Amino acid sequence: MTDEQAIAEKAISEKISWKREKGLVSYDDALAVMQERAAAIRRDECGELLWFLEHPRLYTAGTSAKPADLINPENLPTYEAGRGGQWTYHGPGQRIVYVMLDLMREHGPTPPRDLRAFVQSLERWIIASLSSLGISGRTECGRIGVWVNDPTTGEESKIAALGIRVSRWVSWHGIAINLDPDLADFDGIIPCGIREYGVTSIRRFNPDLTMDDLDRALLTQWPQFFGEAPVSLTSDRDSTM
């Protein structure tokens, strides 16, 4: 490798990248990849990553999950996630973005080593992305996630969830936004331990919006909160979004 090539590769590794998977990713595989990537980021062996994917139907338990909040009538697979939070559902039609960042670094307006500011930036990122799609989201005091008024019921409902783990100042796990999952699957848990409110999806606001539209919105809004546009590590098809 020439000196010029080494410099170029180092420059790429210092940027935030994004990658999108086209098929469903098993939860075990995702955990293994995240854990390995987070460790490599800590060792300064690779760059930070936003990993866009979908999972098969499953439930994950955060560190505060209560056994009584798991109903699971269809006996879907369950996993100990190791992240913060309680029970969460994942499945096709839900956009997962696993956010692997070095929180020792400054990311635009998000200061380093400030977990509260980091989580707030993630929430604002989701809200801004939804807003660009014509959906008004918000946070609510005492409730994690992003909330909307469901257009079909008028009721206050959750449209996006957050669950973060930080290991030696490197983040992993991330966010989940409901584009068009089977909302009936959420009946198998008390999502995030909150019994009084339901869940909803982007489809209920605009059935014409696609996963591509959501991904494009997330990538467009990212620099506003984290200061650097991610570089694509995906196929040619995805990188043209």
C-alpha positions in Angstrom: 0.0 0.0 0.0 1.3 3.4 -0.9 1.4 6.3 1.5 -1.3 8.0 -0.5 -3.6 4.9 -0.2 -2.9 4.7 3.5 -3.8 8.3 4.0 -7.0 7.8 2.0 -8.1 4.8 4.0 -7.4 6.6 7.2 -9.5 9.5 6.1 -12.5 7.2 5.3 -12.2 5.4 8.6 -12.4 8.8 10.4 -15.8 9.5 8.8 -19.2 8.2 9.9 -20.4 5.6 7.4 -23.9 4.2 6.8 -24.8 0.7 5.6 -28.2 -0.7 4.7 -29.1 -4.4 4.7 -31.5 -5.6 2.0 -32.7 -8.8 3.9 -33.8 -9.5 7.4 -30.9 -9.8 9.9 -31.1 -12.2 12.8 -30.8 -10.6 16.2 -28.0 -12.9 17.3 -26.0 -11.8 14.2 -26.8 -8.2 14.8 -25.6 -8.3 18.4 -22.3 -10.0 17.4 -21.6 -7.5 14.6 -22.4 -4.5 16.9 -20.2 -5.8 19.7 -17.3 -6.4 17.4 -17.7 -3.0 15.7 -18.0 -1.1 19.0 -14.8 -2.8 20.2 -13.0 -1.9 17.0 -14.1 1.7 17.2 -12.7 1.8 20.8 -9.4 0.5 19.5 -9.5 3.1 16.7 -9.4 0.3 14.1 -12.4 1.4 12.1 -14.9 4.3 11.7 -18.3 5.0 13.2 -21.3 3.4 11.6 -25.1 3.8 11.2 -26.5 0.4 10.4 -29.9 0.3 8.7 -31.7 -3.0 8.9 -34.9 -5.0 9.7 -35.3 -8.0 12.0 -37.6 -11.0 11.9 -40.5 -10.9 14.3 -39.1 -11.0 17.9 -39.1 -9.4 21.3 -36.0 -7.9 23.1 -35.6 -7.3 26.8 -33.7 -4.3 28.0 -32.0 -4.1 31.4 -35.2 -2.8 33.0 -37.6 -5.4 31.4 -40.2 -7.0 33.7 -41.3 -10.6 33.1 -44.9 -9.6 33.7 -44.7 -7.3 30.7 -44.1 -10.2 28.3 -47.3 -11.8 27.0 -46.1 -13.4 23.8 -49.2 -15.4 22.7 -47.5 -16.6 19.5 -44.3 -17.6 21.3 -42.0 -15.4 19.2 -38.3 -15.5 20.0 -37.1 -13.4 22.9 -33.6 -12.0 23.5 -31.7 -10.3 26.2 -30.6 -7.2 24.5 -28.2 -5.7 27.1 -29.4 -2.2 26.2 -31.3 0.2 28.4 -35.1 0.2 28.5 -37.7 -2.5 28.8 -39.5 -4.8 26.3 -39.4 -3.9 22.6 -40.8 -5.6 19.5 -38.9 -5.8 16.2 -40.1 -7.1 12.9 -40.4 -6.5 9.1 -41.6 -3.1 8.2 -39.8 -1.5 11.1 -36.7 0.5 10.4 -33.9 -0.2 12.8 -30.8 2.0 12.9 -28.0 0.8 15.1 -25.9 3.8 16.0 -22.2 3.1 16.7 -20.4 6.3 17.6 -17.4 7.3 19.6 -19.0 9.5 22.2 -15.6 10.8 23.2 -15.7 12.8 20.0 -17.7 15.9 19.3 -20.5 15.3 16.8 -21.6 18.7 15.5 -23.8 20.3 18.1 -23.9 17.1 20.2 -21.2 17.5 22.9 -18.8 14.7 23.8 -19.3 12.5 26.8 -22.8 13.7 27.5 -25.3 10.8 27.4 -28.3 12.9 28.0 -27.5 15.2 25.1 -26.8 12.2 22.9 -30.2 10.6 23.6 -31.9 14.0 23.1 -30.1 14.4 19.7 -31.3 11.0 18.6 -34.9 11.9 19.6 -34.6 15.2 17.7 -33.2 13.4 14.7 -36.2 11.2 14.6 -38.6 14.1 15.0 -37.0 16.1 12.3 -37.0 13.1 9.9 -40.7 12.5 10.5 -41.4 16.2 10.1 -39.8 16.1 6.6 -42.3 13.3 5.8 -45.3 15.4 7.0 -45.6 13.8 10.4 -45.6 15.8 13.6 -43.7 13.9 16.3 -42.7 14.9 19.8 -41.2 13.7 23.1 -43.2 13.4 26.3 -41.9 13.9 29.8 -41.3 10.6 31.6 -41.8 8.6 28.4 -39.0 7.4 26.2 -39.4 7.4 22.5 -41.2 9.6 19.9 -45.0 10.2 20.1 -47.7 11.3 17.7 -51.5 11.6 17.5 -52.6 8.5 15.6 -54.7 9.8 12.6 -57.0 6.8 12.6 -57.9 6.9 16.3 -56.9 10.4 17.4 -55.1 8.8 20.4 -51.6 9.5 21.5 -49.3 6.7 20.3 -45.7 5.8 20.0 -44.2 5.7 16.6 -40.5 5.3 17.4 -38.4 3.7 20.2 -34.9 4.2 21.5 -32.6 1.8 23.3 -28.9 2.6 23.7 -26.0 0.9 25.2 -22.7 2.6 25.8 -19.5 0.7 26.4 -16.4 2.7 27.3 -18.0 5.7 25.5 -18.9 3.9 22.3 -22.6 3.6 21.6 -24.4 0.7 20.1 -28.0 -0.4 19.7 -30.1 2.5 18.6 -33.6 3.5 17.3 -36.6 1.7 15.8 -39.2 3.5 13.7 -42.5 1.9 12.7 -42.9 2.3 8.9 -45.4 -0.5 8.4 -44.9 -3.4 10.8 -47.8 -5.7 11.9 -49.0 -3.6 14.9 -50.8 -6.6 16.3 -47.4 -8.0 17.2 -47.0 -5.2 19.8 -49.9 -6.8 21.7 -47.4 -9.5 22.8 -45.7 -7.1 25.2 -46.3 -4.0 27.3 -44.0 -1.8 25.1 -41.4 -0.1 27.3 -43.6 -0.8 30.3 -46.2 1.7 29.3 -49.7 0.3 29.4 -51.8 3.5 28.8 -50.8 4.2 25.2 -50.8 2.3 21.9 -48.4 2.2 19.0 -48.8 3.4 15.5 -46.9 3.6 12.2 -46.0 5.9 9.3 -48.4 4.0 7.1 -51.4 5.3 9.0 -50.3 8.8 8.1 -49.3 8.2 4.5 -49.5 4.7 3.0 -47.5 5.8 0.0 -44.3 6.4 2.0 -41.6 3.7 1.6 -38.6 2.5 3.5 -36.5 4.4 1.0 -38.3 7.6 1.8 -37.7 7.1 5.5 -34.1 6.2 5.0 -33.6 9.3 2.9 -35.2 11.5 5.5 -33.0 10.1 8.2 -29.8 10.5 6.3 -30.7 14.1 5.2 -31.5 15.2 8.7 -28.5 13.5 10.4 -26.0 16.4 9.9 -28.3 18.9 11.6 -27.8 17.0 14.9 -24.5 15.2 14.5 -22.6 17.5 12.2 -21.3 15.2 9.5 -23.1 13.6 6.6 -22.5 9.8 6.6 -20.6 8.1 3.8 -22.3 5.2 2.1 -20.9 1.7 2.5 -23.9 0.2 0.6 -24.5 -1.1 -2.9 -24.8 1.3 -5.8 -28.6 1.1 -5.6 -28.7 2.2 -2.0 -26.0 4.8 -2.3 -28.0 6.8 -4.9 -30.7 7.6 -2.4 
